[in-house]
Amino acid sequence: MSISADNNLINSKEVLQITGISRATLNNYIKMGIIPGPVVQKPINNMKGIKKIGYFPQAVLERIEMIKRLKREGNSMEDIARRLKDIRMTENQDDLIKSKRLPQDRMINRNDRFTQIYDKKLKLTLEDISFPAYLVNYQFEIEWINKEAENRVFKQSVSSIKDVESRNIFRLLFNWEFHCLVPNWKDLVTFHMAFAKTNFSKTWISKLYKGISKREIRVLEEIYDRVSTFPKQGIKDTPIHLLMKDGTTEPYRVYSIFFREGILFVYAPAEILYR
């Protein structure tokens, strides 16, 4: 997955890695006409042992996430196909290739789910972030997280959870073991709900994740009613204090920014910022 606005194509292997769907499912979506067929050509970058591979527009990721959401809401694939078949994707991959938006002198090396982008002016990789950080998609499921965030914020190995729906950030924050370790866990729920409220109505909460309890729905709805939304423009800077079970407090300034793929959160320790 790329956070570069210039990168408008993604190959089929990356689509499977990022979305977690199988190749058979991807082919089925193409056959049903709810995502476009790929443009097959030589790999844009050197891919050992691969002579040709299919390329899709980046918008296919959003389309697949929409399909997954509609399935979670109980819609059949036939219903989903009827709803999406005539809705055009944002761009056509033939046009993208003809427009030469992926110059050959740029090397894009995808590692796991994230990208290192190299050119004359920029070198950017999420793995270089030394502070606790994570990225959630617009279903508020954690797509990427570093070890610092697992250890200092969530107190568990989130990346080892294979089911993406089980990595829903609100589901993780409702874990009773987390409540024991971070007594003011509701502050984190409130913080993230302000971002969720920018995209969703209150009725969305009851469908947030499989197995959500009535108590959790009630707590989230109460928080939803009293939070203000965060604007999508610019970088947000929010003070967050994590209260530990031993009575100590860990102060952070949380920087958040909206990307096409989701929202990135970076926890900068306040003691470093104020030295």
C-alpha positions, 0 to 999 in steps of 0.5 A: 500500500502506498501513501504516495498520491502519484502511485495510482496502480497496484498489482494483483499480489499486493491487492491480495496481501492488503485486503486479505482476500483469496485469489479465487475471491478476487477472480470472482469479483472480476467475473461478477463485474464489481471490480474491473479486470486487470491490465496484464503487462510486464512488472513495473519493477523487477519481480523475480520469476514473474514475467507478467502480472495484472495491475489494478487502479488503487481505487480497487482497494476501497471497492473491496473494503466496501464489498467486505462491509456490505457482506458484514451488514448481511447483504448477499453477493447478488445484492452487492453485485447489483448495487456496485456493478454500474458504479464506475471506479474513480479511474481506468487502469488503461488511462493510468498506464497511458498517462505514464503516472508511474515513471520507470526511474522511480523504484517502488519496493513493497515490503509486507503491506507498506511501501518504501518510495525512492526518488530524487526528493523523497524517501518515506517508509512507515517502518522508520517511525520510532514512536508508537504508531498505527494506521487504521482503515475507514472501518477502523481496523488496524492495517499496520502497527509497529512494535512500539504501539503494541507495547506502549499503547495496546499492551498486546501483539495486535499484528499477530491477529490474523482476522482484520475485523478482530483488529477493529480498534474499538474492539481492542479497546473494549478488552477487559485485560486492557482496561486493567492495564490502562484504567482511563481506556475510555479516553482512547475510545473517545479520541478515536470516536471523534474520527469515526464520527466524521464518516459515520452516522450513529446507526453504524455503531451497532454494525461496528464488528461481529459480536459487539455487545449491547453494553459496548453499543451503549457506551459507544453511542453515549460517547458518539453523542458528546464528541466533536468531529475532527476535520480531515484537512491537515495534521491534528495534534492532540494531548493524550495521557495514558494512566497505567495500573501502577498509578503512573501517567504516560503523556503523549502528543498524538499526531494524526493525518488522513490518507486515502487508505486510512488514518495514521496515528503517531504518539510522540512522548510529551517529555521529548517534545517539551525538553 
